[in-house]
Amino acid sequence: MMEYLRRPANDKERAGRASIVESIENYVQLGRAGLPEEVANMVAFLAGDAADYMCGQTIDVAGGIYMN
């Protein structure tokens, strides 16, 4: 979704979306939006042999933001 917000169709949308992106990034503890590659890294770990003994875990890949 963040990539959609960063690629506005025109100047009017650019101004509106920039404020949305900024407010979201200010809410995240790391101060930026996550990248698709960061989520993919966790998926690759969980699909690999290194996670063979894991079960019943919740793993947040959210930069420190938590949903209520």
Biopython code that builds the backbone (N, CA, C, O; Angstrom):
import numpy as np
from Bio.PDB.StructureBuilder import StructureBuilder

atoms = [
    (1, "MET", "N", (0.821, -1.194, 0.000)),
    (1, "MET", "CA", (0.000, 0.000, 0.000)),
    (1, "MET", "C", (0.862, 1.253, 0.000)),
    (1, "MET", "O", (0.526, 2.248, -0.643)),
    (2, "MET", "N", (1.965, 1.200, 0.719)),
    (2, "MET", "CA", (2.828, 2.381, 0.778)),
    (2, "MET", "C", (3.374, 2.711, -0.602)),
    (2, "MET", "O", (3.512, 3.885, -0.945)),
    (3, "GLU", "N", (3.687, 1.698, -1.399)),
    (3, "GLU", "CA", (4.185, 1.956, -2.749)),
    (3, "GLU", "C", (3.112, 2.648, -3.584)),
    (3, "GLU", "O", (3.424, 3.530, -4.384)),
    (4, "TYR", "N", (1.866, 2.260, -3.408)),
    (4, "TYR", "CA", (0.757, 2.924, -4.102)),
    (4, "TYR", "C", (0.675, 4.391, -3.694)),
    (4, "TYR", "O", (0.488, 5.269, -4.537)),
    (5, "LEU", "N", (0.815, 4.647, -2.407)),
    (5, "LEU", "CA", (0.736, 6.025, -1.924)),
    (5, "LEU", "C", (1.910, 6.869, -2.414)),
    (5, "LEU", "O", (1.768, 8.080, -2.588)),
    (6, "ARG", "N", (3.050, 6.254, -2.635)),
    (6, "ARG", "CA", (4.227, 6.999, -3.074)),
    (6, "ARG", "C", (4.215, 7.304, -4.569)),
    (6, "ARG", "O", (4.993, 8.141, -5.027)),
    (7, "ARG", "N", (3.358, 6.651, -5.332)),
    (7, "ARG", "CA", (3.324, 6.857, -6.779)),
    (7, "ARG", "C", (2.012, 7.510, -7.199)),
    (7, "ARG", "O", (1.161, 6.854, -7.799)),
    (8, "PRO", "N", (1.841, 8.779, -6.895)),
    (8, "PRO", "CA", (0.582, 9.451, -7.256)),
    (8, "PRO", "C", (0.467, 9.657, -8.760)),
    (8, "PRO", "O", (1.464, 9.730, -9.478)),
    (9, "ALA", "N", (-0.771, 9.746, -9.210)),
    (9, "ALA", "CA", (-1.037, 9.892, -10.633)),
    (9, "ALA", "C", (-0.820, 11.324, -11.124)),
    (9, "ALA", "O", (-0.492, 11.536, -12.291)),
    (10, "ASN", "N", (-1.000, 12.299, -10.243)),
    (10, "ASN", "CA", (-0.850, 13.692, -10.661)),
    (10, "ASN", "C", (-0.425, 14.549, -9.462)),
    (10, "ASN", "O", (-0.299, 14.047, -8.346)),
    (11, "ASP", "N", (-0.205, 15.848, -9.706)),
    (11, "ASP", "CA", (0.284, 16.736, -8.643)),
    (11, "ASP", "C", (-0.704, 16.887, -7.500)),
    (11, "ASP", "O", (-0.298, 16.977, -6.341)),
    (12, "LYS", "N", (-1.989, 16.915, -7.806)),
    (12, "LYS", "CA", (-3.004, 17.048, -6.752)),
    (12, "LYS", "C", (-2.955, 15.845, -5.808)),
    (12, "LYS", "O", (-2.995, 15.999, -4.587)),
    (13, "GLU", "N", (-2.870, 14.666, -6.380)),
    (13, "GLU", "CA", (-2.778, 13.467, -5.553)),
    (13, "GLU", "C", (-1.460, 13.421, -4.791)),
    (13, "GLU", "O", (-1.415, 12.941, -3.658)),
    (14, "ARG", "N", (-0.397, 13.910, -5.396)),
    (14, "ARG", "CA", (0.921, 13.892, -4.760)),
    (14, "ARG", "C", (0.888, 14.619, -3.414)),
    (14, "ARG", "O", (1.429, 14.118, -2.429)),
    (15, "ALA", "N", (0.267, 15.778, -3.366)),
    (15, "ALA", "CA", (0.209, 16.556, -2.122)),
    (15, "ALA", "C", (-0.594, 15.823, -1.049)),
    (15, "ALA", "O", (-0.174, 15.764, 0.107)),
    (16, "GLY", "N", (-1.724, 15.273, -1.419)),
    (16, "GLY", "CA", (-2.554, 14.560, -0.452)),
    (16, "GLY", "C", (-1.913, 13.294, 0.064)),
    (16, "GLY", "O", (-1.958, 13.002, 1.259)),
    (17, "ARG", "N", (-1.316, 12.545, -0.843)),
    (17, "ARG", "CA", (-0.694, 11.284, -0.445)),
    (17, "ARG", "C", (0.575, 11.496, 0.365)),
    (17, "ARG", "O", (0.884, 10.690, 1.242)),
    (18, "ALA", "N", (1.310, 12.554, 0.093)),
    (18, "ALA", "CA", (2.535, 12.822, 0.851)),
    (18, "ALA", "C", (2.227, 13.001, 2.332)),
    (18, "ALA", "O", (2.980, 12.525, 3.181)),
    (19, "SER", "N", (1.142, 13.674, 2.646)),
    (19, "SER", "CA", (0.797, 13.872, 4.056)),
    (19, "SER", "C", (0.363, 12.560, 4.704)),
    (19, "SER", "O", (0.619, 12.346, 5.889)),
    (20, "ILE", "N", (-0.283, 11.688, 3.953)),
    (20, "ILE", "CA", (-0.684, 10.383, 4.490)),
    (20, "ILE", "C", (0.551, 9.540, 4.791)),
    (20, "ILE", "O", (0.656, 8.949, 5.865)),
    (21, "VAL", "N", (1.489, 9.487, 3.838)),
    (21, "VAL", "CA", (2.721, 8.718, 4.028)),
    (21, "VAL", "C", (3.488, 9.249, 5.232)),
    (21, "VAL", "O", (3.984, 8.466, 6.042)),
    (22, "GLU", "N", (3.591, 10.556, 5.358)),
    (22, "GLU", "CA", (4.326, 11.146, 6.481)),
    (22, "GLU", "C", (3.682, 10.791, 7.811)),
    (22, "GLU", "O", (4.391, 10.463, 8.762)),
    (23, "SER", "N", (2.366, 10.847, 7.907)),
    (23, "SER", "CA", (1.710, 10.527, 9.174)),
    (23, "SER", "C", (1.884, 9.057, 9.530)),
    (23, "SER", "O", (2.050, 8.730, 10.705)),
    (24, "ILE", "N", (1.852, 8.165, 8.546)),
    (24, "ILE", "CA", (2.069, 6.745, 8.814)),
    (24, "ILE", "C", (3.500, 6.510, 9.279)),
    (24, "ILE", "O", (3.728, 5.799, 10.257)),
    (25, "GLU", "N", (4.461, 7.103, 8.583)),
    (25, "GLU", "CA", (5.862, 6.900, 8.946)),
    (25, "GLU", "C", (6.196, 7.492, 10.308)),
    (25, "GLU", "O", (7.073, 6.970, 10.997)),
    (26, "ASN", "N", (5.527, 8.560, 10.716)),
    (26, "ASN", "CA", (5.745, 9.124, 12.048)),
    (26, "ASN", "C", (5.194, 8.219, 13.143)),
    (26, "ASN", "O", (5.664, 8.271, 14.279)),
    (27, "TYR", "N", (4.213, 7.400, 12.820)),
    (27, "TYR", "CA", (3.599, 6.496, 13.780)),
    (27, "TYR", "C", (4.445, 5.247, 14.017)),
    (27, "TYR", "O", (4.373, 4.640, 15.086)),
    (28, "VAL", "N", (5.244, 4.864, 13.026)),
    (28, "VAL", "CA", (6.089, 3.671, 13.117)),
    (28, "VAL", "C", (7.339, 4.008, 13.924)),
    (28, "VAL", "O", (7.968, 5.040, 13.690)),
    (29, "GLN", "N", (7.700, 3.151, 14.865)),
    (29, "GLN", "CA", (8.845, 3.427, 15.733)),
    (29, "GLN", "C", (10.162, 3.547, 14.974)),
    (29, "GLN", "O", (11.034, 4.314, 15.383)),
    (30, "LEU", "N", (10.326, 2.809, 13.882)),
    (30, "LEU", "CA", (11.557, 2.917, 13.105)),
    (30, "LEU", "C", (11.568, 4.148, 12.205)),
    (30, "LEU", "O", (12.596, 4.464, 11.608)),
    (31, "GLY", "N", (10.439, 4.845, 12.100)),
    (31, "GLY", "CA", (10.382, 6.107, 11.367)),
    (31, "GLY", "C", (10.319, 5.976, 9.860)),
    (31, "GLY", "O", (10.582, 6.943, 9.146)),
    (32, "ARG", "N", (9.977, 4.802, 9.363)),
    (32, "ARG", "CA", (9.856, 4.610, 7.918)),
    (32, "ARG", "C", (8.937, 3.429, 7.644)),
    (32, "ARG", "O", (8.667, 2.606, 8.519)),
    (33, "ALA", "N", (8.474, 3.374, 6.430)),
    (33, "ALA", "CA", (7.633, 2.251, 6.021)),
    (33, "ALA", "C", (8.506, 1.031, 5.748)),
    (33, "ALA", "O", (9.674, 1.156, 5.381)),
    (34, "GLY", "N", (7.933, -0.122, 5.929)),
    (34, "GLY", "CA", (8.651, -1.351, 5.636)),
    (34, "GLY", "C", (8.746, -1.608, 4.147)),
    (34, "GLY", "O", (7.938, -1.110, 3.363)),
    (35, "LEU", "N", (9.722, -2.375, 3.775)),
    (35, "LEU", "CA", (9.932, -2.737, 2.376)),
    (35, "LEU", "C", (9.423, -4.150, 2.138)),
    (35, "LEU", "O", (9.466, -4.979, 3.047)),
    (36, "PRO", "N", (8.945, -4.438, 0.942)),
    (36, "PRO", "CA", (8.499, -5.803, 0.642)),
    (36, "PRO", "C", (9.601, -6.835, 0.883)),
    (36, "PRO", "O", (9.318, -7.963, 1.285)),
    (37, "GLU", "N", (10.844, -6.454, 0.642)),
    (37, "GLU", "CA", (11.963, -7.367, 0.845)),
    (37, "GLU", "C", (12.116, -7.751, 2.316)),
    (37, "GLU", "O", (12.553, -8.859, 2.622)),
    (38, "GLU", "N", (11.762, -6.851, 3.220)),
    (38, "GLU", "CA", (11.885, -7.146, 4.648)),
    (38, "GLU", "C", (10.874, -8.206, 5.075)),
    (38, "GLU", "O", (11.184, -9.059, 5.907)),
    (39, "VAL", "N", (9.687, -8.159, 4.520)),
    (39, "VAL", "CA", (8.700, -9.196, 4.793)),
    (39, "VAL", "C", (9.134, -10.497, 4.125)),
    (39, "VAL", "O", (9.015, -11.570, 4.717)),
    (40, "ALA", "N", (9.637, -10.405, 2.899)),
    (40, "ALA", "CA", (10.090, -11.597, 2.173)),
    (40, "ALA", "C", (11.220, -12.299, 2.915)),
    (40, "ALA", "O", (11.298, -13.527, 2.891)),
    (41, "ASN", "N", (12.099, -11.541, 3.575)),
    (41, "ASN", "CA", (13.179, -12.153, 4.351)),
    (41, "ASN", "C", (12.632, -13.027, 5.474)),
    (41, "ASN", "O", (13.151, -14.114, 5.725)),
    (42, "MET", "N", (11.589, -12.558, 6.147)),
    (42, "MET", "CA", (10.996, -13.352, 7.229)),
    (42, "MET", "C", (10.310, -14.592, 6.666)),
    (42, "MET", "O", (10.404, -15.672, 7.249)),
    (43, "VAL", "N", (9.622, -14.444, 5.540)),
    (43, "VAL", "CA", (8.970, -15.588, 4.903)),
    (43, "VAL", "C", (10.010, -16.627, 4.499)),
    (43, "VAL", "O", (9.809, -17.823, 4.706)),
    (44, "ALA", "N", (11.117, -16.171, 3.925)),
    (44, "ALA", "CA", (12.183, -17.095, 3.521)),
    (44, "ALA", "C", (12.765, -17.819, 4.732)),
    (44, "ALA", "O", (13.047, -19.015, 4.664)),
    (45, "PHE", "N", (12.944, -17.105, 5.831)),
    (45, "PHE", "CA", (13.445, -17.737, 7.056)),
    (45, "PHE", "C", (12.480, -18.817, 7.538)),
    (45, "PHE", "O", (12.893, -19.937, 7.840)),
    (46, "LEU", "N", (11.196, -18.477, 7.609)),
    (46, "LEU", "CA", (10.205, -19.428, 8.101)),
    (46, "LEU", "C", (10.062, -20.641, 7.189)),
    (46, "LEU", "O", (9.747, -21.735, 7.658)),
    (47, "ALA", "N", (10.289, -20.457, 5.902)),
    (47, "ALA", "CA", (10.183, -21.562, 4.946)),
    (47, "ALA", "C", (11.446, -22.424, 4.910)),
    (47, "ALA", "O", (11.439, -23.516, 4.342)),
    (48, "GLY", "N", (12.519, -21.935, 5.514)),
    (48, "GLY", "CA", (13.791, -22.648, 5.458)),
    (48, "GLY", "C", (14.012, -23.586, 6.624)),
    (48, "GLY", "O", (13.191, -23.681, 7.537)),
    (49, "ASP", "N", (15.127, -24.268, 6.576)),
    (49, "ASP", "CA", (15.486, -25.241, 7.607)),
    (49, "ASP", "C", (15.759, -24.599, 8.967)),
    (49, "ASP", "O", (15.600, -25.255, 9.996)),
    (50, "ALA", "N", (16.162, -23.347, 8.989)),
    (50, "ALA", "CA", (16.491, -22.682, 10.251)),
    (50, "ALA", "C", (15.275, -22.551, 11.175)),
    (50, "ALA", "O", (15.432, -22.375, 12.384)),
    (51, "ALA", "N", (14.082, -22.635, 10.619)),
    (51, "ALA", "CA", (12.872, -22.492, 11.425)),
    (51, "ALA", "C", (12.176, -23.831, 11.672)),
    (51, "ALA", "O", (11.011, -23.858, 12.070)),
    (52, "ASP", "N", (12.874, -24.931, 11.442)),
    (52, "ASP", "CA", (12.262, -26.260, 11.575)),
    (52, "ASP", "C", (11.672, -26.536, 12.960)),
    (52, "ASP", "O", (10.671, -27.244, 13.067)),
    (53, "TYR", "N", (12.262, -26.001, 13.999)),
    (53, "TYR", "CA", (11.824, -26.320, 15.360)),
    (53, "TYR", "C", (10.851, -25.285, 15.912)),
    (53, "TYR", "O", (10.433, -25.389, 17.066)),
    (54, "MET", "N", (10.488, -24.305, 15.123)),
    (54, "MET", "CA", (9.539, -23.280, 15.568)),
    (54, "MET", "C", (8.112, -23.765, 15.387)),
    (54, "MET", "O", (7.785, -24.436, 14.408)),
    (55, "CYS", "N", (7.270, -23.414, 16.350)),
    (55, "CYS", "CA", (5.843, -23.686, 16.205)),
    (55, "CYS", "C", (5.062, -22.751, 17.120)),
    (55, "CYS", "O", (5.512, -22.415, 18.215)),
    (56, "GLY", "N", (3.906, -22.344, 16.662)),
    (56, "GLY", "CA", (3.004, -21.542, 17.470)),
    (56, "GLY", "C", (3.496, -20.153, 17.826)),
    (56, "GLY", "O", (3.247, -19.681, 18.936)),
    (57, "GLN", "N", (4.178, -19.496, 16.927)),
    (57, "GLN", "CA", (4.724, -18.172, 17.207)),
    (57, "GLN", "C", (4.009, -17.103, 16.388)),
    (57, "GLN", "O", (3.528, -17.357, 15.284)),
    (58, "THR", "N", (3.955, -15.922, 16.948)),
    (58, "THR", "CA", (3.505, -14.749, 16.215)),
    (58, "THR", "C", (4.711, -13.868, 16.004)),
    (58, "THR", "O", (5.363, -13.459, 16.965)),
    (59, "ILE", "N", (5.012, -13.575, 14.767)),
    (59, "ILE", "CA", (6.185, -12.763, 14.439)),
    (59, "ILE", "C", (5.708, -11.497, 13.753)),
    (59, "ILE", "O", (5.097, -11.549, 12.685)),
    (60, "ASP", "N", (5.989, -10.362, 14.372)),
    (60, "ASP", "CA", (5.595, -9.069, 13.809)),
    (60, "ASP", "C", (6.743, -8.520, 12.972)),
    (60, "ASP", "O", (7.852, -8.331, 13.473)),
    (61, "VAL", "N", (6.474, -8.270, 11.713)),
    (61, "VAL", "CA", (7.430, -7.611, 10.831)),
    (61, "VAL", "C", (6.766, -6.267, 10.514)),
    (61, "VAL", "O", (6.223, -6.061, 9.429)),
    (62, "ALA", "N", (6.828, -5.361, 11.495)),
    (62, "ALA", "CA", (6.037, -4.140, 11.401)),
    (62, "ALA", "C", (6.794, -2.888, 11.823)),
    (62, "ALA", "O", (6.182, -1.829, 11.968)),
    (63, "GLY", "N", (8.077, -2.975, 12.021)),
    (63, "GLY", "CA", (8.847, -1.785, 12.355)),
    (63, "GLY", "C", (8.511, -1.175, 13.702)),
    (63, "GLY", "O", (8.859, -0.025, 13.969)),
    (64, "GLY", "N", (7.842, -1.930, 14.544)),
    (64, "GLY", "CA", (7.508, -1.428, 15.872)),
    (64, "GLY", "C", (6.089, -0.901, 15.995)),
    (64, "GLY", "O", (5.699, -0.454, 17.073)),
    (65, "ILE", "N", (5.308, -0.938, 14.930)),
    (65, "ILE", "CA", (3.923, -0.472, 15.007)),
    (65, "ILE", "C", (3.045, -1.675, 15.388)),
    (65, "ILE", "O", (3.230, -2.775, 14.869)),
    (66, "TYR", "N", (2.123, -1.457, 16.268)),
    (66, "TYR", "CA", (1.245, -2.523, 16.712)),
    (66, "TYR", "C", (-0.202, -2.102, 16.532)),
    (66, "TYR", "O", (-0.572, -0.970, 16.843)),
    (67, "MET", "N", (-1.017, -3.018, 16.030)),
    (67, "MET", "CA", (-2.425, -2.736, 15.846)),
    (67, "MET", "C", (-3.177, -3.046, 17.130)),
    (67, "MET", "O", (-2.852, -3.998, 17.840)),
    (68, "ASN", "N", (-4.159, -2.255, 17.411)),
    (68, "ASN", "CA", (-5.007, -2.501, 18.589)),
    (68, "ASN", "C", (-6.284, -3.161, 18.180)),
    (68, "ASN", "O", (-7.129, -3.449, 19.028)),
]
sb = StructureBuilder()
sb.init_structure("model")
sb.init_model(0)
sb.init_chain("A")
sb.init_seg("    ")
for serial, (resi, resn, name, xyz) in enumerate(atoms, 1):
    if name == "N":
        sb.init_residue(resn, " ", resi, " ")
    sb.init_atom(name, np.array(xyz, "f"), 0.0, 1.0, " ", f" {name:<3s}", serial, name[0])
structure = sb.get_structure()
